[in-house]
Amino acid sequence: MVILTSVLATGALTLTACGSRDNSSGKSGDSGSSSTFTIGVDAPLSGENSNTGLGIQYGSQIAVDDANKNNWVPGVKFKLKAYDDKAQPATGQSNATSITGDKTAIGAVGPLNSGVAQSMQQVFASANMVEISPSNTNPQLTQGKNWQTAKSRPYKTYFRTATTDELQGSFAADYAYNGLKKKKAFVVDDKQTYGAGLAKIFNEKFTAAGGKVVQTDHVNAGDKDFGSLVTKIKNSGADLLYYGGQYDESALITKQLKDAGVKIPLFGGDGMYATAYTDVAGKQAEGDLATAIGVPADTLPAAKTFISTYKAKGYKGDYRGYGAYAYDATTAIIKAVKAVKDANGGKLPSDINDLRSKIVDEVGKSDFQGITGKVSFDQYGDTGNKQLTVYQVVNGEWKAVKTGTAS
């Protein structure tokens, strides 16, 4: 486990390993007393995927700051405690144990990666503490291993403000076949929970639409040399490469592919939608595509203040992937605290375990207008916001080319 203990950017909150454990912290009482509660945030804050992970951390930080500044819950203050999972499931599990072991903690935001989430869910469920991911998209996390035939919610404590790969993969397949008019796809994944699941769904939906998947292959997270893969793609006759995975590998794949003279677009999921992708791939990223949850944050009137605050603070990372969704996830936890307090005569339960349990119940009832749209959850803990966007690299920058509601 790694805990972020330094100020990463101007205006960032200083986070310590011990949190606030003074006499007032984590104690509930009448509305006249002051209580401070911790919200944990887990994401890759260093190494692979950290550009996106930092966007989650600071999206949550802005929500905490807004809650404290505007007194969203009278008599209660919140602080954020950030944990670096390095995109590793074992580290995420250790972080979950640390979060639930903190007697001032009442909820968690994250993680970024679906594979990491699988290692954390049971820990939060055992502690009856709410966990809301702004970015996990694997359907199994909320609907069980047999989600395609018999949906069953594994953990009542787990929610997400991101829509699922079932919808994202279908949305991408439809655009690839009907929008781009591509007929032959080469499908690759990184063997990880997120990437493999997304690639599988795209494969199924593209084929069902009338397209042909000419070949499939796999790479390893952390690979740098994709020469053999490029040769396979070049010889396959594919007019599209679909990649299930993160930007770290896909940026290198598209660069090596184009350098070899294979001028077909690389299409991926939300794990690719980051400035780091275009920074690494450079001109060779031109024309590539990615789906992402929701609609562009800079087109949402409610997100304008969030974006200006993020930029003014000089926060690192990229807010465009999941920063706004992390803000809404954090807000859902804070609003749940208020709902518990209001339902209990203006007081919070004195027992932290009782408080955590009631927060889980109230998060499930969420129904408010967030900065990404309406925030609500269905019987599986999935978001009610089904909007998705296809982005394409145009003149070196991601540009929205199609926005719609997945079905």
N, C-alpha and C positions, 0 to 999 in steps of 0.2 A: 504493500500500500504506500502511495505517495500522497502527501497532503500539501496543497499549495500554501506556502507560508510567506510568500513575499508579494509585494505589490507588483502586478504584472504591467500595469499601465497607469497613467495619470488618473487619479480619481478612484482607483479600484480600492475596495475594502481590504484591509489587512486581515488575513485569515490565520488563525493559530490552531495548533494541534489540539489544545485542550478545550477550546470554545469558552463561552462565558459560563462560569460556574459559581458566580457570587450568590449571595443570599436571595436575590430577587429573581435570578434567571431560572426559567423553567417552572416557576411556582405560580399556581393559579389562585385567584381569590376574587375579592369584590372589584368592581369597576374602577375603584379609586387607586388600587395598587398597580404597580408596574411589573409586568412579566416579560421576559425575553425568551423567545424560542428559536431553535435552529432549524433551517431547511438545508439539507445536504444536496449537493449537486455533483454528479459523477459523470465524467466524460474523459476522453483522451486529451489531456492538456499539454502533452509533450509527445514528440515522435509522430508516428503515422496518424493521420486524421486529426491532428491537433488544431489545424486551422479552423475546422468545423467545430471541434469540441470547445474551443475557446469562445466561439459564438454562442454556444449553449450556456456556458458559465456566465458570461456577461449579460446575456438576455435575462437570466434569472436574477442577476445582481440588480439590474435596473428595476425589476418588479419589486424586489425587497426594498430598495431605496424609495420607490414611489409609495409603497405601503406605509413605511415609517414616516415619510415626509407629510403625507396626506392623512395620516391617522386612520387608515382603513379599518383597524380593529382597536377601538379606544381602550387604553390601558395595556396594550400589548405591542411589543416591539419584536422585530424579526432580524435575524442575521443569517448570512449565507456562509456555509462551510464547504469549500471545494475539494474534491478528491480526483486525483489523476489515475485513471484505470489503464492508461497506455494502450487502449484497445485490446486488452488481454482479459479473457474471462476469469482467470484465477485472481487477478488483481481486483477486478470488479467485485467478485464475491467477498474478498477481504474488506474492500471498502464498504460494502453493504453491512457487514458485521460491525464495522466501526461506527457507521451511521446509526444503526439500530441500538448500539450499545451506549450511545450518547443520550443521557436522560433529559437533555434539553431539546432533543430532535423530535420533530412531529411529522416529518415527511421528507421525500426526496424527489429530485428532478433528474432524469437521465435513465439509462445511459444513452450514448449515441448509437452503439452497435447492437444489433439484435442478438448476436452470439454472446456478447457480454451480458445482455439482459437475461438470457437463459440461466446464467450462473447466479443471478442476483434475486430472482423472483421468490424463490423459496425462503430466502433469508428475511425478506420484508414480510412475506406472508406469516412466517412464524412469529414475528414481532407485531403483527397486525398493524403495520405502518404503511401508509399510502406511498406508492411510487408512480410517478407520471413521466413517461418518456416523451420528449418532443420530436423524436426521430425514428424510433423502432418501427419497422414496417412488416416484419415477418408475421404472417397470419397465425402461426402456432402459438404465439405469445398470449393471445387473448382467446383464441378459438380452439386450442388443443391440437394434438398431432393429427387427428382425423378431421380437420376443419373442412375438407372438401366434401365429406360425406355425412359427418355428424358433429356439428359444432358443440363444444363444451368448454366453458370457461375454467381454466386451471387455477387461477388465483384471483380472488376478489379484491386484493389490495393493489393490483396492477392496472394502470390506465395509460392511454397515450393520446396525444393531440395530433399525431401523424396518422394518415390513412394507411391502408395495408398494401402489400405488394400484389395482392390479388387484383386490386384496382389499378395500381401503378403499372403492373406488367401488361394488363389488358389495354390500358390507355396508350402505352407505348407501341404495342403490337398493331393497334388500330391505326395510329398515326403513321407507322412505318409502311404499312400495306396500302392504306387508303389515302394518306396524305403525301407521303414521299414516293408512292408507287413502286416500292421495292418488292421484289419477288423472291429473291434468294438471300437468306441470311446465314451467316456463320455465327454461332453462339458460343461464347466463352464465359467462364465464371472463375472466381478465386477460391472455390471450395469452402468458403465461409457460409455461415447460416444465412446472412442477408443476401450475398451475391448468388449463391447456388439456388436459393429459393426464388429470387427475382428472375434469374435466367430460365429456370424451369417453367415459370408461368408465362414469360414472353414466348418461349418455344411453343408451348401448347396453344396460346392465343393466336400467334402469327400463323401457325399451321392451320388452325380452325378458320382463320380469315381467308385462306387460299394461298398463302405463301409457302415456301419450301425452306426448311432448315437443311442446308447442304452438308453441314458438319458441326460437331460440337467438340469443345476441348476445355481444358482446365489449366490454370496457372496457380502459383503459390503466392500468398501475400508476402511482399518483401522482395519478390523477383525483380531483376533489373534488365536482364537480357532476354528478349523475346524473339530472337532470330528464327528459331524453328517454328514458332507459332506464325510469324509473318509469312514464312514460306508456305505453310499449309493454307493460310487464308488466300494468298496469291494464286495458288493452284486450284482453289475450290471453285472459282468463278462467282463467288458471292458478290452481291452489289450493296451489302450492308454488313457491318460487324456489330453484333449486340454483345455488350459486356455487362456481366453482373458482378459488381464489386465497387471498390473505392477509387478515388482520384489518383492515389499514389501510383498504382500500377497502370491504370487506363491512360494516364497522360503519357507515360513512356511507350505504351503499346501503340497509340495513335501516331506518335512521333516516329517510331521505328517503322511503322507500316507505311506512312507517307514517304519517308526517306527511301524506302525500297520501291517507290513508284506505284504503290497500290492506293489509288485515289478514291477510296470509298469512305463514307462517313462512319464514325464510331458512335453508336447510340448506347446510352447507359441510363442508370437510375439516379436517384437523388444523391447517392454517394459520390457521384461525379460532379454534381453541381456546386462548384466552388471556384474561387479565383485562383486557387493553387493549381487547378487543372490547366487553365490557360497560361498561367505563368510558366509552368514547366514545359508544356507542349509547344508554346509559342505559335508561330504561324501555321504549324501543322495541325492545330486544333480547329482551324477554320472550317466551318460547315458541320462540325460534330454536334451531337444532340444529347440532351438529358431530360428526363422527367423529374419533377420535384413536386412535393406536396404543396397544396394551397395555390395562391396566386402571388405574384411578385409583391413583396412587402412595400416597396416604394410606390405601389399603385393604390395602397389601402390608406384612406384618409386617417383612420384611427392609429396607424403605425407611424405617422410622420414625427410625432414627438419622440417616440422610441428611437427612431433612426437618427434624429438630430442629437439626442442625448448620447447614443452610442458613439457617434463620430466626435462629439464635443469632448467626451471623456478620453478619447484616444485609445479606446479599448482594442486589444489585439484580436485576431481571428476574424472570421467572416460571419456576420449576422444574417446574411441572406439565406443561408441554408435552413437553420432552425432557431435562430436567435429569437424571433418573434413568437415562435411556438413554445420556446422555453419560458418566455415572459408569461404567456397565457397559462402554461402548466403551473408555474409558481403562483400566479394569481389565483388559480383554482384551489390550491392548498390554503392560501391566506383567506380567501372567501369562506372556505369550509370552517376555518377556525372561528370566524365571525358568526357563522350560522350556528355552531355549537354553543358559543357564548350567548347568543340571543335566545336560543331555545332553553337555556339553563338559567334564566332570570338574570342575565348580565354577568354570570360567573362562568369560569371554565372548570371542568372537573379537576380536583386536586391530585388525582392519580394519573400519571403520565400514560399508563397503558389504557386507561379508560378514555382519555382524551384522544389518543391515537386511533382507537377503534371508532369513536364517533366521527373523527375527521374522515376516515375511509368512507363511512356511510354518507356524509354530506358531500364529498367529492362526487360520489355516484349520482347525486341529485343536481349537479352543476347545470346551470342554465343562465348564462350571462353573455353579454357582448364583449368579446375580447378584441385585441388589436388585429387578430387574424380572421375575425368573423365570430359567429356564435360558437360558444364553447359548451359542449354537452357530450355525454357518453351514453352508449347503448348498453344492453344487458351483458355485453362481453367486456366492457371497458373501452371499446373503440370509439374514436371521435365521431361526432355527427357531421363534421366538416369533410365532405368528400371531394372538394375541389383539387384539381391537379393542373399542372402547367408543363408544356413542352418548351424547353429552351434550346436555342441554337447559337453557336459561336459565330458572331457576325462582326467583322473588323476587330477581332481580338477580344470581344466581350460577349457575355451571355445575354441573349435577347429573347424575350418571350415570343413564341410563334403560334402557340395554341393554348387556350385556357378553357377548361370545361369541368363539368361534374361527372365523375366516374359513376358507373352503374354496375 
